[in-house]
């Protein structure tokens, strides 16, 4: 009986909250009231709740309601929802005012969500987000998003989540962005473009919608609203093609440590692009971050002290995080990896991450109408990351992953699960494996009846085994690769040429990092075009490069396949 009464009171409070357009102004809280609320802000919810309830018991009737509402809110934050509900039952919502009324409304909404009645929470959350104090705004927006989703309005939920995103961190931020991506993924190309076009100027959801458009290879309706993030004042006016390099360029690449071997082809590729440019170029200086966060910070400070106006690097994920976590970064950075910390405004990151290839493979199959896929991945970190990203993107866009198999270090017999996938209607196979593993898998796929399925891999296939007669087993598998390796690039030695063969960093696995370094130079030189133009793009050695609304370089790779044991460009592989 008591439980029913409390639920009724909560629902009535929610309905009443929805009738008002804004909370009634509240007189400044008494010192004791303010001190109790300060405990709440300090994370001492239980202490705050007890203090607020004590104050309410001794307060005049006119002040008691606000104190009780705040006490109920604090008990909820302290994990005692039973006590919070008991206090709610004593309140008359129409007599509440100011922030106490907002805390009451948010509490009613969060309790409804906890009870599995999220759709009923929306009437409590009608106050515009701009009128919500910062201490409550993120919770308010996320609660509203859940209520909107439960009510069937996924697009409005995505708008609310995007408004909350800037204040989130860690797992909470990742989960929120995943929820936004899921909404956007559920839209077809025309609907996504239409919704993005209709968003008002400066709406934070546009950054997410724009990134989704770029991932599908679609144009932006208008540039990202980020002109104030960038300072290009030290750069000369742009050339006709958008070329506008910095005045003094610093490059942070390790000359020692575990990343020194990977850094060498990146350095050579950057220098190749730099010296191939015949127009005015920046002064160029290399700094050694020694492969450590402390070294990266020290190298950055040296570059700043030397007058650099743009920094490329570092290469390690931990070093990138160290730079992006700085509160005072006077010189913008193009990081050559993607860490846990997103790029601050005015900074950017560029990466050859396996996650990007997995997502690109998903888009490749979806663009060709494939809906049911078998996934086979290697046991290494690269394979696992590519598989996870592929599965997430493919499912978000309405595809079905029938099974995910581990190929292991060496290909083991997979006849039974392969046949099961074929019987389940698999129309595609995603292979996040090395060339030798793929060779062992091809006969098994054929025997299981999957020989006619569309097959797509990662760039790990690009090197094959180096033996044409063996690599013929890979014929027909599509995989992302560098434009440079397929089509060449002006100013760079053609792959396989005498010049390239004389330079070890342009061969084998190093070639990909060589192309990456070249494109780091291109991005530094064409950054204003990428940052400020709706159609800003550069066709680089690794693919077509664009900049999203979060400072991430989005790379659309070239696509190739094996034919007669040799990689050849796909006709529609850009």
PyMOL commands that set and color helices and strands:
alter all, ss='L'
color gray80, all
select helices_A, chain A and resi 2-19+31-41+45-58+61-77+81-88+93-95+98-114+118-125+129-131+134-150+154-165+170-185+189-198+205-215+227-229+260-276+293-305+317-324+354-367+381-396+415-423+435-447+459-461+468-474+483-487+498-501+504-506+510-532
alter helices_A, ss='H'
color red, helices_A
select strands_A, chain A and resi 248-252+283-287+310-313+333-335+348-349+372-377+400-406+428-432+454-457+478-481+538-539+544-547+553-556+558-563+566-569
alter strands_A, ss='S'
color yellow, strands_A
deselect
rebuild
show_as cartoon
